[in-house]
Amino acid sequence: MEKDYSKYFGPSMKDARKRINKNIETIRYELDEHLTNLGKEKTYLIKTYGCQGNEADSEKMAGILQQLGFQPTEIEEEADVILFNTCAIRETAESRVFGELGRIKKIKRHNPDLLIGICGCMPQEEKVVNTVKEKYPHIDLVFGTHNIHKLGEYLYDAYLTKEKVVEVFSEEGKIIEGIPSKRAHDRKAWVNIMYGCDEFCTYCIVPYTRGKERSRNPEDIIEEVKELAREGYQEVTLLGQNVNAYGKDLNIDYTFSNLLLDLWKIEIPRIRFTTSHPRDLDEDTIKVMAKGGNIMPHLHLPVQSGSNRILKKMNRKYTKEEYLEKVERLKNLIPSISITTDIIVGFPGETGQDFEETLDLVRKVDFEGAFTFIFSPREGTPAAKYVEDLDSETKKERLQRLNKLINEGYLKGNQRFEGMTVKVLVEGLSQKNNLLSGYTEHNKLVNFEGDKSLIGKIIDLKIEKAYTWHLRGIIVKDHS
């Protein structure tokens, strides 16, 4: 029986704001028999935009597609299915995707059987779905962040009906276990520990696009990491919009620090996690991090602003002083720790003094890197209605001043490793030359001369020279 998608008109921001359901449903993914061999002798291409969460979602979609019989391709003209897995965090990201959707129309014209889909965070916005319906009739599939597990069904219906399939859920969200994953890397893996966000920072659309905070059962996470260790993975990165809130929705006394301690006991060389919220970073978590071992001495701790007045307008729920206290505690217990951050400049109402407070915080913390942005209003968030009283030149000038200071921190953070021997997980060839590259325990990029057989291994390198964006090293042991 054909499913009628005509009643699905996309998401509702009003529904997406709800935070009512306390009991999160866990569903086990199963492939319906009628979908077997749906992709036989067909190929797929996934284009991913945005954060690590999007990358992990793309790995799951790739896993489903290959389970259906599809094979990957990097050539658009050869693909039978092209999916755009999108990000909604900033307007520039959305504009880029819309440009790609327009461009891909030419390929569809030459290959009418090509199925093109847009998924991820952008379809969770009402305006995006309406725009796709009105201006991009060549798009065949539209689905969001909550229903990746139904990808096979959507493809089946699209092939069967030859009509547009649009289904975007505006819900608090479920936990879907057992989705196959085609990992993009054979030694590094993303592991979702939770989904969604309940912070509702006034500038951020993620709580609306990703649903409420919901934690996976610890047993499922631990077993996934153990399996990755058995398969020879060297590094896992735990993912969540706010990993420090992990476990708060579970009906057991088990928090992020408990999970981190359990994973610390597993024989896998490296554990990382992102992203942390300063308010929820607690003493227990800092103490587990201080145990070292496979828990890496790097923390990405987004501060967004150094002004208490702006932090309150952002609904960040901590002060500059509280942030600095946690940084001091981290550095006391983990003296070598590398701390990076996110900062927004030009938030509505930001004065010159507010900006100076941000620069002061940057100097006090000694960040070793940062993602910096000019405020971008997102429709549906409270900050989109705030009066913007700064001209673009002032915003750009502040961003330049901030970046100059951040870059000094980048270089200073790298220079402390000159002459030291560090452990590097070799990832592949450098993007700009024939050197190999990889990352240290402190998440520093290192380029060096070596044989490709080293890719996927953790090796010792002596750092000869520090640059702003990377380190240059030489091999100090025979790793053949």
N, C-alpha and C positions, 0 to 999 in steps of 0.2 A: 504494500500500500504506500503510495506516495505521501510524503509529509508536506503539509501546506505551510510554507514560510511567509505567506502574505501578511500574516498577523504580527510578524516580528518586525517592529519598526526601530529596533536599536535600543540603546540604553536609556536610563533615566537617572539624571544626577540626583534627583530627589530620593529615589529608592537607594542609590549608592551611598547616601549619607547615613542610612539606618545602621544602628549597632544594637540589635535586640537579642538575637539568638546567642545563647550562652553555650549550647551543646553543638559542637562542630561535628558534622557528619563525615566519617571516613569511608571512602568508596574504593573498592579494589577494581582496577582497570582490567577488562577482559575484551579480547577481540571477537566480535561477532563473526560467526562462521560465514555469513554471506559476503563479508568483506575480504575474505581470503583471495589472494591473487588479483585484487582490484588494480594493483599497479604493475602487474606483469608486463614486462617489455616497455615500461614507461619510466621516465626520469623526473627528478624534482630538483629545485633550487630554492634555498631559503636565504633571504637577505635580512640580516639582523641589525637593528638600530638600538642604541640605548645601553642599559646597565647590564651587570652580570646576571641579574634575574632574567632579562630577555635572552641572554646567551644560553642560560640553562633551559629556558622554555623552548628555544630553537633546537636544542639537543633532544628534547622529548619529542618534538614534532618530527624530527629526522628519524627518531627511533620508531615512531608509529608508521611513517611513510615506508621505511624499509621493511617493517613487519608486514605491510600491505603488498610488498613486492616491488616498490619503486626503487630505483637506483639513483645515486646523486650525480649531478653534473654541475660544472661551473660555467657552462655556456648557455646563455639565455635562449638562443635560437634553437637549441637542442632540447630544451626542457618541455615536459608535458604539464608540469605544475610549477608555478612560481609563487612563493609566499613572502609577503613583506611583514616581518615581525617588528612592530613599531614601538616608538617611545613618545610619551606625551609630556615629558618634564619641561620642555621649553618650546616656544613657538618656532624657533629656527629648525628644530628637529622635525616638526610636522611639515613645515614648508618644503624641506628636503624630500620627504616621502611623497608629498603630492606631486612634486616635480618628477620623481621617478615613476609614479603612476601614470602621469601624462606621457612620459617618454616610452613606457613599455607598450603603449597602444599600437605603435608601429609593428612590434613583433606579433602582437595578437592579430593584426590585419593580415600578416603573411601566414599565420598559423591559427586559424579560427578555433581549432580544437584545444588550444592552450587554455588551461584554467589558471586564473590569476586571483590570489587572495590577499586580503589585508587583515592582519590580526594583531594581537598584543594590546598595548595601552591606548593607542589612538581610537580604536573602535569603541572603547568604553565611554567616549564623549559623544553626546547627542549630536553636536554640530558636525562632527566628523562623519558619522553615518549618513546624516542628511546630505552633506557635501558629496560623498561618494555616490549616493543614489542619484543625485541631480547632475553631477558633472563628470562622473567616471562610469558610464554604463558598461564599459568593457571589463569591469571588475566582477568576478563570478562568486567569490566567497568573502563574507565579512563575519568574523567572530572575534571574541575578546579573550581576556585573560583567564576567565573561569571555566572555559569549555574546550580547552586544548584536547582533552581526552576524547572528544567527539569528532575529531578531524576526519577520521575514516568515514564516519556516517555522512558528514557534509560533502565529502568528495563523491561518495556513492550517489547521493541525491543530486549533486550537480551534474554528474554524468548521465543519470537516469532522466532527469527532467529538462536538462538543457536550459534551466532558469537560474537566476541569481539566488544564492542561499545566504540569508542574513539572519544570524542568531547571536545576540549579545545579551548576556545575563547581567542585570544590575542587582547583585545579591551580596550578602556578607561573605559567602564563599564556603567551599568544602575542601577537604583534603583528599586528593586522589593518589592512591598508592599503586605501585606496580606498573606505571607507564614505562615502556622500554625507552632507553636513552642511547642515542648514537653520539658518544663523546667526541668533542672536537679535538681533544688531545689525548694521547695514550699514556701520559704520566701525570697530568694535572686534571683535577675534576672539580666541578661545582656540585655542592650538596645542599639542597634547600633544607633548612631546619624549620622554617615557618614561612607563612605568606601573609600579605596584607599589612596594613598600618592603621593604628588608632590615634596617632599623635595629632593629626589635623593642624599642622603648621599652616598658617594663613595663606602662604604663597604656593602650597604644594597640592598637586592634583592626585598624587599617588593613593591616598586613602579612598578616593572615589573610583580609581581605575583598578585597584588591586584588592578591595574589600577589607574586611576586618582582620585584625591580628589573629592568626590561628596557627597553633604549633603542631608539628608532626609528633607522633608518639616517639619517645626516646629510643624504644627498641628498634623501630624501623630505621632511624638515623644511624644508630650504632651498627646495625647489621649491614647497612649500605656502605659505611666506611670500612668495616671489616672485609667486605667483599672486594672493595677497591684495593685494599692492602694485599689481599690474596692474589689479585690480578696484576700486582706489581706497580700500582700507582705510587708516586713519590710525594704528592701534595694534594690535599683537599682544601677547598675554601668553603666554609659554611656561609650560606646566604640567607638573608632576611632583610626586610626594610628596616627593622630595628631588632637585631639579634639579641640585645640585652633584655628585651621583653619576653624572650622565649620562656615558655612554661607557665606564664601567668594565667593562661586560659585553660590549662590542664587541671583535672580534678585530683592531682597528686602534688606532693611537696617536692617539686623538681624544677630547678631554674637553669638558666644558662650556665652558671658556674658548675652545677652538677654535671651537665652534659659535657662541658669542656673537660672536666676532670675525668669522666669516663672515656672520652676520646684520647686524652693524654696517655691512657694506659694501653692503647692500641699500637701495634708495631707498624706505624706508617711514619715516614720521616718528618713530614711537615703538615701542620694544621694552621690555617688562617681563617679569618672571619670578617665579614662586612655585611651591613654597615652598623656601626654602633651609635646609639643616641646618648649624649652626655648625661642626661637626667637619669637614665637607667643603668649606667655603668656603675656597678656596686663594688664594695670592698672585697667580697668573696671572689668575684671574677678577676679582679686585679691580683689577688693572692694566687689563684690558679695559674694565671699568666706568668707570674713570677717563678713558678716551678720550672719553667723553661722546657727542656726536652724537645718534644715535637711541636710545641706551641711557639710560633714565631714571634720575635721581639719587634713587631711592627703593629701599629694601631692606627686605623683611619677613624678619626673622631671629629665629625663635622661640627663646627662651631657657628657658622653662618654670619655672626656679627660679634664685635667686642663691646657693643653698647647695650647696657641693660634696658634702656628705653626701647631700642629696636628689637631686642630679643623678646620683650614682652609683646610688642606689636606682631611679631612673628609667631607667637604662641609656642616658644621653645621650652618654657617651663624650667629654666635654670638661669642663673646670673653669670656674669663674667667671673665673679669671685669664686663661685662654685666650680666653674669649669677649670679655673687655674688651680684650685685645691686638688682636683682629681688628677690633673697633669702632674702636679708636684708629688702626689702619692705614687703615680705610675713610675716617675723617674727615681723615686727613692727605692722602690722595690725592684725595678728593672732599669738599672742605670744606663744600659746601652740602647734603650728603646728608641725606635724611630717613630715619630708621630706626624701624621699628615692630616689634612682637613679639607673642608669645603667652606667657601666664603662668598656671600652675596654682597655686592655693592649697589648703591643707588636704590635701596628699598624705599618705598614711599615715606616721606617724612625724615629721611636720613639727613642730618645736619653735618656741617663740617666737623663739629665736635664729636658727633657720633662716629664719623669715619676715623678720626684721630684715635678714638678708643679702640677701634678695630686694629689699627696699626700698632698701638701699644700692646695689645694682646699678642699679636704676631711676634713682636720682639721678645716678649716675656716667655712665650712657649718654645721658641726656636723650632718652628715647624720645618720639616725636611721635605716639604712638598705640599701643594694644595691645588684643588680645582677651584678656580675663581670665575665668577659670573656677574654680569650686570642683571639686575632684577628683570624678570620676564613675566608679565601678568598672564595667568591662566584662567580662562573663562570658567566660572563656577566656583572659584575659590574666593574667600573673603577679601584677600589682598587685591584682587582684580578690580574691586570697587574703591580702593583707597585712592586719594588724590595724589597723583604723581606731580611733585613740585620741583623736580630736578630736570634740567635740560640735558640733552644727550652728550654734549661736550663735557659737562661736569662729571657725568657718570664715567665717560671714557678716561678722563684725566685721573679720576680716583682709581679706576681699574689699573691704569698704567703704574701709578705709584705703588699700589698694592703688589702688583706682579714683580716690580723691581725688588721689593723687600722679600717676597716669597722666593724669587730666584736666588737671592743671596743666601737664603736658608737652604735651598736645594744644594748649592755649591758647598756651603759650610758642612752640611750633613754628609756629603760625599767625601769631602777632604779628610774627615776623621778616619777614613779607612785606608788612606794612602800608607803603603808599606806593610799593611796587615794581610794575613792569609785568611780568606773567607771561603765559605762553602757556597757553591753556585749550582742550581738546577739548570742544566743546559736545555734550552727550549728549541733552538734552531739557528738558522742563519740570521744575521743582522739585516735589517731592512735596507740599509744604505751601502753595505759592502759585503765582502765574502767572509767576514769574520763570524765566528759563532757568538751567540749571546744567551744570556740567562739571568736569573735573579738570585740575589743573596738572601739570607735569612731575614735581613732588614728590608727586603723588597727593593734593593738597589739593582738597576740594570748594569750588567757588565758585558763588555765586548772583548773577545780574545781570539787568538789564532789557535786552531785545533782541528782535529779530524771529525768528520760528521758522525763517526761511530760513537762519539761522546753524547750525542743528543739523547735526552731522556735520563741521563745519569747525574748524580750529585758529585761534583768534583771540587778539589781545592785549587784556588787561584790566589796568586799574590797580586795585590793592587799596586800597579805602577804609577797611575796618574788618575786624578779625579777631575771630571768636567762637570758643568752644571747639570747636564741631563743624564750622564752615564759615567761609568768607571771603565778604565782600561786595565786588563789583567793579563797575567801569564800563568801557564800551568806549572805547578810546583811538584806534582807527582805524576808517575806513569799510571794512567788509567786504562791502558789497553787491556 
